Amino acid sequence: MSVVFLLVAIFGFILTALLLLKKNVNKLPQRFLALFYFIYSVYSFQTYIITEGLLEHFKWFYFWPLLLYSIITVPVYFYFKTIMEDTFRWKWQYIFLFIPFILSLIDVAIVFSKPADYYNQIVVNAITFPTDRFSAQYGLLSLNEHYSLRHLWQLLYLLSLVPLLKRFLAINPNDKLKIILNRWLLLFYTALTLMAFITLFFGVERLLGINTLNVSNTSLYTLHLVLLLVLLIISIAPLYFPSILYGFPKNQLLVSSSISKSTSSEEQIYGLDNKELNKSLLAIEQKDEFLKQGFNLKACAQLLHVPPYHAAYFFYQTKGISFTAYRNKIRVEKARQLIDSGFLESNDLKSLISSCGFNSKSDFEKTFEKLSNSGVVEYITSA
C-alpha cells in the first residue's frame, strides 16, 4: 500500500506544476495553493521512503523537511485570505502564523549543532522503529509535538476564517462562476478542517499515550493515506473549473470609471495578471477583432482566457473605461483613419460602417459624434 504514497507524491508534483503554469489567473492565491500541494507532495514522498524501508539510502531526506511542514498553515491561511479579500497586505499579526516554523528552526539548529552521531542515531531509530519515530526528541520539542502543533495552528487559523468565509459566500451568490468558486472553497475548507482536527486528535493521543478509539497503527496509516488522497482528488477542481483560479474581484459590480484613468496599463494591480492580459489584448487589437461585428465582452473574455466579469474588471482597472467604451473608441479611431485615407472615394458609407464593426448607421453616427465632438458628415466634409 505504501506505493500509493509515491503515486500521491507524483500526482501532487504534477498538480503543482499545472497550477503554476496557468496564465492570466489570480497570481497570489494560485501560488499559495501550489505551495500547499507542493508541501504535501514532499510529505507523501518522504512517507513513502520511510514506510518502504528506503530511509537508509536517503538519510539526508529525513530531518530538514520539518521546516517545510511547519509552514503548512501559511499557504492555507493566505490562500483563503487573498481569494476572498482580493488583496494581500502584510500585517504584523501574521508573524504568529510562523510560530511552528520558528520552533522547528530552533530544533533543526540544535540537532545540526550537535555531533553527527546525534542526527545519525535519530535516523537509525526511525529506520529500525518507523512507527515509533514520532517520539524522537529533537531539541525543544519531540517530532510528535511538532506534528501536533502545526495541525493545531492550522485548525485554529482555519476556524478564524469562518466570519470572512460567510461574508464572501453571501456576495453575488447567484452568479454562475461565483457558485463554482463558493462550492470549491467550502469543499476545500471542509476537507482541510476535518484533516486538521483528525490529525490533531490522534497526535494528542500519542502525546498522552492513550488510544480512546482503540485504533491500530495500520488503521491510522490507512486513514492518513485516505486524507491525503481526498485533498489531492478535490484539487482536480481548479484544473477542471479554471474560473476557481481567477478568483472573484470584489469590485466586479462597479459600472462607473471610479478607477483613475491615469492607472498604468503595465501596473500589477492585484486580482489579475495585467501585464499578461495587456499582451493578449494587444494581440487581439492587432488582429482587428474589435472591428468585427458582434464582438462583445464575452467574445473578448474568451480570447483573454478569463471569465467575462474578470474581463470587465480588467478594462476598468487598467483603462478606466468599460469594455464597450474601449471597443467604440477603437472603432471610431478606425473610421477616422479610413475617412482620412480616402476610403469613401471608392466605397460608400455603408462599407465604412461595416468595416468598423458597427451594426447600423444610427449606432455609428451616434457613437462617432459622441467621441469626435462632430457629426460624421461634418467630419467627412472637413477631411
N, C-alpha and C positions, 0 to 999 in steps of 0.2 A: 504493500500500500504506500510505502514511502516514496515510490516513484511518482506518485500523484503530486507530491510537493515539488518535484522537479518540473513537472508539466505546468503546475500553477506558476512557478517562478518564470518559466519561459514565456508563458502567456502574458504574465504581468510585465515583463520587459518589452514585449512586442506592443502591448497596450500603451505603455509609457511613451514609446516612440511614436505610435499613431496619434496620440493626443498632442504631442509636441509638434507634429508635422501639419496639424490642421491650421489653415491660413484664415486670416480675416476674422479671428474669433476674439473673445474676451480674454486677453493675454494672461492677466494675473491669476484669475480663477483656473484657467487652463493649466498653468504651471504649478499651482498649488495641488491640483488634482493629480497631475502627472507625478509630482514628488511623493505624494501619498502612496500611489500604486508602486512607485519605484522602491520605496522603503519596504513595503510588504513583499515585493518580489525578492529583495535581498534576504528578508526574513525567511521566506519559503525556501530559498536556495540553501541557506545555512541550516535550516531544519532538516532538509533532505540529506545534507552532508553528515549531520550528526546521527540521524536515525538510520542511515545506510551504513554507518561504521566507517566513513571516509575521513573523519576528522584527523586521523593520524597523518594523512597526506596533505591536509590543509590546515595545519596548526595556526598559521598566520591569520586564518579567517574566523577565529573564534571570538576574540575579545573586542576588537575595535568597533564592530557594528553596533555595540551597545550605545555608542554616541548617536548613531543614526536612528536607532529605535527610540531613543529618549526624546526625539523631537517630533514624534508621530502626531502629537496634539497640534503642533504649529500649522502644518499644511491643512489639516482638517478644519480647524477653527478659522483660519484666514480664508479658506475656500468659501465657507458659508458667509462670512462677513462681506467679502468682496462681491460675491454673486448677488447678494441681497441688497447691499447698500450702493452698488455700482460705483464704489470708490474705495480707496485704501489710503489711510493716513496713520502713520505710526503714532502710538500713544505709549507713554512711559509705563502704563499698567501692563502692557504686553510682555514686559520683562518677566512677569510671574509665569508666563507660559513656558519659559525656559528653565524653570527650577529643576525638573528631572534631568535636563541636559547638563546643567551646572554640576549637579551631584554626580552624574556619570563621568563628566570631565575630571572631577576631583579623583574619583576612584580609578579611572584609567591612568591618571598621572601617578597615583600611589602604586599601582601594580607595576607600571613600567619603570618606576624609580627603584624598585627592589631588584635583587639579583635575578638573573634569567630563570633560575631554578624555580622561583616562586610562580612565575607565569606557566612554566612547563608543567608544574605539578597540578595547577588548575586544569590545564588541558588534558593531562593524563587521567585525572579523576573524571572528567567529562567523557572521555573515551571509554574508560572502564565501567563507569556507572552513569550512563546517559540520563536515566530517569531521575537521578539524584543531583543533577548538575545545578538545579535551582537553589540548592542550599549552600553553594560555594560563597564564602565571604571574600569580598574583593578588597574593601578598604572601609569606607564609612558604612556601606550597605552590602547586603548579600544580593545575589542575582535575583532571587525571588522578590526581595524588597524593591529593587529597581523595576522589576516586571509589574508588581502591584501598583507602584507609584505612578508609572506612566499611564496605566489604564484608569487609575483614579482621576488623574488630571484630565484625561480625555473625556471621562464621564461627566466631571464637574463642568468643564467648559462647553460640552455639548448641551447640558441642561441649561446653562446660562444663555444659550441662543434661542430658547423657546419663545420669549416675547417677540424677538425680532422675526423669527420664522412665522409666527402667527400673523404679524402685520404684513409681511411680504406675501403670504398666501392669499390675503384678502384683496390685494391690489389687482384690479382688472382680471378677476377670476374666470371670465367667460371668453377671454382671448384664447384662440386655438393653441398657439405656441406657448402661451403662458401656462395653460393647463398641462402641457407636456413637461415644462420646467417644474411646475409645482409637484407633479407626481414623482418626478425624479428626485427632487430634494427631499420629499417625505420618505421615499424608499431608501435613499442613501442615508439619511439621518437616522431612520429607524434601525437599519442594519448596523450602523456604527454604534449607536447607543446600546443596542442589545449585546453586541460583541464586547463593548467596554464593560458592561455590567457582568456578563457571564465570566469573562476572563478575570475581572477583579474579584469576583466571588470565589473562584477556585484558587486564585493567588493568595487571598487572605486565609483560606482554609489551609493551604500549605504552610503559611506562616505560623498559624496556630496549631498545626499538627493534628487537625481534625478532618473528618470526612463525613459530614452530616447526611449526605445523599448516598453514601456507600458507592461512589463512582470509582471504577477501576482505572488504572493507568491507560489501558487500551481504549476505554470509552472516552477518556479525556483526550487522548491522541486523535480519535476519530472526530470528536466534537471540534477540536482545534482545526482539523482539516476541513470540516464542513463549513465552519465560519469563514475560512479563507476562500473557499470555493464560492460561497454566497457573495462575498464582496467583489470577487472577480467577475462572476456571472452578471451581476447588475451593472458592472462597468461597461457592458456592451451597449447600454442605453445611450450614452453620449455619442457613441460612434454610429448607432442606428438612427438616432434622432439628433443630428448636428445642432439643431436650434438650442439644445441644452448648453452647448459651449459658447453660444453668443450672449447668454445672459438676458437680462431684461432691463433696458435703460429706464431709470426712474423718471426721466424727462420725456419719455416717448409720447406722452399725451399732449405736449406743448404744440401749439399751432401758430404761435407768434415768434417772430425772429428776435426773441429776447437775448439770444446769444450774440455777442458782439460780432459784427461783420469784419472787425479787424483781426479776428482769430486767424492765425496762420494755418494754412491747409496742411502744413507739414508737422504741426504740433501734435504730440501724442496726448490726446485727451482720453482719460480712462473710459472704458466701455467698448471701444472699437479700435482696431489697429488702423488708424487713419492714414499712416504712411502707405501701407499696402493697398488700402482702399482707394487712395488717390491715384496710385499707379494703375489700378484696374479701371478707374473712372477715365483716366487719360486715354487708355486703350479703347474704351467704349466710344469716346468722343472722336477719336481718330478714325474709327470705323463708321462714323456718321449714323450711329444707332439712334441718336436723339432726333435725327431728321426723318426717321421712319414713322409713318402714320400708325397710330395705335401704341406707340412706345410709351408705356406708363410706368408707374413706380414698381409694380410687380415685376415687369419685364426687366427693369434696371436692377432690381434686387437679385434676380436670378443670375444676371451677368456679374454682379458683385459678389455672389455666393454668400449672401446674408438674407435674413428674413426681411420682409417689406418694412416693418416698423423700425428695424435697425437701419435700413437704408434711409428712411425718412429722418431718423435721428442724426445720421451721418451728415446729411445736407444742412440741417440746422446747425450742427456742431461746427462744421468746417467752412460753410459758405454763408451762413447767416440767413439763408432763404430756404423756402420749401423746394422739393423736387420739381414741382410744376413750374415755379418761377424760374428755376435754373434751366429747365428744358426750354421754356419760352424765350429766355434770354439768348440761348444758343441759336434757336430757330430764327429769331428776329435779326440777329447778327448775320446769319447766313443769307437772309433775304436782302439785307442791305448790301452785302458783298456782291450778290448776283445782280442787283439793280445797278450798282456802281460799275460792274464789269460789262454792262451792256446786254445782259441776259434777255431783256424784254425786246431787244431789237429783232430777235429771231424766234421768240417764244411769247405766248400770251400770258396774261396774269394768272390764269388757272394753272398753268405749268409751274409758274413760280410758287404758287401756294402749295402745290403738291410736292415740289422739290424740297420745300422747307418743313414738311411734315404736318401742315395744318389740315384739318378736316373740312373746313368751309371758308368761304370768302369773308363772312361776317366775323368768324373767330379770328382770322388772320388780321383783318383791318382793326379790330378792337385791340388785339394784343400788340400790334405794330404801333398803334397810336399811343398806347399806354407806355411803352418802353422807349419810343423815339421822340416823344413830345411833338409829333407832327403826323398828319394823316399820310396814308400810302400814296395817294395821288399827288399830294404836295411834295413828298419826298422824291417821287419819280420825276416830277416836273423840274425840280431843282438839280437832279442828278444829271 
